[in-house]
Amino acid sequence: MSVNNAMTADFLRSAYGGESMAHMRYLIWGESAEKDGYPNIGRLFKGIAYAEWCHAKNHFNVLKDQVGDNSVVAGAVFGHTNIIENLQGAINGELHEIDQMYPVYLESARFQNEKDAQRSFHFALEAEKIHAKIFQDAQNIAREGKDIGSETIYVCPICGFTEIGDNVDECPVCGAKKEMFKSF
């Protein structure tokens, strides 16, 4: 994997920074959810934190030949208050990636014929669509003062696709086999 165009490299670095921060933010919010009596939402945050780590890893690996120090500008959601607001922060971050960030990054990579970056951005975009819905569903349940169910959360280690309950036989985004998925 490698990247040849400066703009795509900048977008990969920005996406790496954003995904890295989402990973940490979700771990923090997961601990908070557990302490506040929502252990399954806590587990959900941890599972999706792993998916964000997968995205960051993919972006980082595409940049493997870009050795050196770089400033990274990335959008991030801040705040740490309660389960409803933390879930809203997660929803807002995912929607930003779906509606703003990844469509632009993906089109730029296509225009510059950066195949590895295209794949990395595509994987992240498709997984983020699922994450936004899962977080919204969890927030709807939390608004009633309830935790989500205890079904297993499955995350594809290649693209970050996330499934709750029955795992898929093959990842619909990247084709990874069910046996590869990490469970939470």
C-alpha positions in Angstrom: 0.0 0.0 0.0 1.1 3.5 -0.7 -0.1 6.9 -1.7 1.4 9.2 -4.4 -0.6 12.5 -4.2 -0.2 15.0 -1.4 -3.9 15.8 -1.1 -4.8 12.2 -0.6 -2.0 11.8 1.9 -3.3 14.8 3.8 -6.8 13.3 3.8 -5.5 10.0 5.0 -3.6 11.7 7.9 -6.7 13.7 8.8 -8.9 10.6 8.7 -6.3 8.7 10.8 -6.4 11.5 13.4 -10.2 11.5 13.5 -10.5 7.8 13.8 -7.8 7.6 16.4 -9.7 10.2 18.5 -13.0 8.4 18.0 -11.4 5.2 19.2 -10.3 6.9 22.4 -13.5 8.8 22.9 -15.6 5.7 22.6 -13.4 3.8 25.1 -13.9 6.7 27.5 -17.6 6.9 26.9 -17.9 3.1 27.2 -16.3 3.2 30.7 -18.7 6.0 31.6 -21.7 4.1 30.4 -20.7 1.1 32.4 -20.3 3.2 35.6 -23.7 4.8 34.9 -25.5 1.4 34.8 -25.5 0.8 31.0 -23.0 -2.1 30.7 -24.3 -3.2 27.2 -24.0 0.3 25.8 -20.6 0.4 27.3 -19.8 -2.8 25.4 -21.2 -1.2 22.3 -18.9 1.8 22.6 -16.0 -0.6 23.1 -16.9 -2.7 20.1 -17.3 0.4 17.8 -14.0 1.8 19.3 -12.4 -1.3 17.9 -13.9 -0.6 14.5 -12.6 2.9 14.6 -9.1 1.5 15.4 -9.4 -0.7 12.3 -10.2 2.4 10.2 -7.2 4.3 11.7 -5.0 1.3 11.1 -6.1 1.0 7.5 -5.4 4.7 6.9 -2.0 4.5 8.6 -1.0 1.5 6.5 -1.8 3.2 3.3 0.6 6.0 4.4 3.4 3.5 5.1 5.8 5.2 2.7 5.0 8.7 4.1 7.8 8.7 6.7 8.3 11.8 8.8 6.6 14.3 11.2 3.3 15.8 10.1 0.8 18.1 11.7 -2.6 16.4 11.6 -5.8 18.5 11.5 -8.9 16.4 12.3 -12.4 17.1 13.5 -13.3 15.7 16.9 -16.3 15.7 19.2 -15.5 16.7 22.8 -17.5 16.5 25.9 -18.2 13.8 28.5 -21.5 14.3 30.4 -24.2 11.7 30.3 -25.2 8.6 28.3 -27.7 10.5 26.1 -25.2 13.3 25.2 -22.3 10.9 24.8 -24.4 8.9 22.3 -25.4 12.1 20.6 -21.7 13.0 20.3 -21.1 9.6 18.7 -24.0 10.1 16.3 -22.8 13.5 15.3 -19.3 12.3 14.7 -20.5 9.4 12.6 -22.8 11.6 10.6 -20.0 14.1 9.9 -17.9 11.3 8.5 -20.9 9.9 6.4 -22.2 13.2 5.1 -19.1 15.4 4.9 -15.7 13.8 5.4 -15.5 10.4 3.7 -17.5 11.3 0.5 -15.0 14.1 -0.2 -12.0 12.0 0.7 -13.2 9.1 -1.4 -14.0 11.2 -4.5 -10.5 12.9 -4.2 -8.8 9.5 -4.0 -10.8 8.3 -7.0 -9.9 11.4 -9.0 -6.2 10.9 -8.1 -6.4 7.2 -8.9 -5.3 6.2 -5.4 -6.7 2.7 -5.2 -5.4 1.9 -1.6 -6.8 5.1 -0.3 -10.1 4.5 -2.1 -10.4 1.1 -0.4 -9.6 2.5 3.0 -12.0 5.4 2.7 -14.8 3.1 1.3 -14.4 0.6 4.1 -14.7 3.4 6.7 -17.6 5.1 5.1 -19.7 1.9 4.8 -19.0 1.0 8.4 -19.8 4.5 9.7 -23.2 4.3 8.2 -23.9 1.3 10.3 -22.4 2.8 13.4 -24.6 5.9 13.2 -27.7 3.7 13.1 -26.6 1.5 16.0 -25.8 4.6 18.1 -29.1 6.1 17.3 -30.9 2.9 18.3 -29.0 2.8 21.5 -29.8 6.4 22.3 -33.5 5.8 21.7 -33.4 3.0 24.3 -31.3 5.0 26.7 -33.8 7.8 26.6 -36.2 5.4 28.2 -33.7 4.8 31.0 -32.9 1.3 29.7 -29.8 -0.5 28.4 -29.6 -2.2 25.1 -29.8 -6.0 24.9 -27.0 -8.3 25.7 -26.6 -9.7 22.2 -23.0 -10.2 21.0 -21.5 -7.4 19.0 -19.4 -8.6 16.0 -16.8 -6.3 14.3 -14.9 -7.1 11.1 -11.2 -6.5 11.7 -10.6 -5.6 8.1 -13.2 -2.8 7.5 -14.9 -2.2 10.8 -18.4 -3.4 9.7 -20.4 -4.0 12.9 -23.3 -6.5 13.4 -25.3 -7.1 16.6 -26.8 -10.5 17.3 -26.4 -13.1 14.6 -23.1 -12.6 12.8 -23.0 -12.5 9.0 -21.3 -15.4 7.1 -19.3 -12.9 5.1 -18.7 -9.2 5.7 -20.9 -7.3 3.2 -18.3 -4.6 2.9 -15.0 -6.3 2.5 -15.8 -10.0 2.2 -14.0 -11.2 5.4 -15.2 -14.5 6.7 -17.3 -14.7 9.8 -14.5 -16.5 11.7 -12.3 -13.4 11.5 -14.8 -11.2 13.3 -14.0 -10.0 16.8 -16.8 -10.3 19.3 -17.8 -8.0 22.2 
